[in-house]
Amino acid sequence: MPATTPTAMIDLVRETVLPDLPADFSTEADFFEAGLDSMGVMQLVMFLEERFAKKVEPDELSRANFRSGNALAALVNGKAA
């Protein structure tokens, strides 16, 4: 599977947990400031695991890994296939 982009991660977050993200939401903008909460993170984890067939480990469940499109793309792209 090809690497995913930060912009694609923003689209996934918009599709799964934050439908009201503005169209110009930056890849560095903070999802938590935009309304992402712990339930949203868990929904996102389940979606990411299904979509990319990569397990998100408990030690990867950090605010830093889910903070922005850039952080999410780095998390997904950094996992072995």
RAKAZI-V405963 format. One record per run of one state. SS is the DSSP state (a for helix, b for strand, c for the rest). FROM is the first residue (numbers start at 1). LEN is the number of residues. If there is no record, write none. Layout:
ss->{SS,SS}
from->{FROM,FROM}
len->{LEN,LEN}
This chain:
ss->{c,a,c,a,c,a,c,a,c,a,c}
from->{1,6,17,38,53,58,61,63,67,69,78}
len->{5,11,21,15,5,3,2,4,2,9,4}
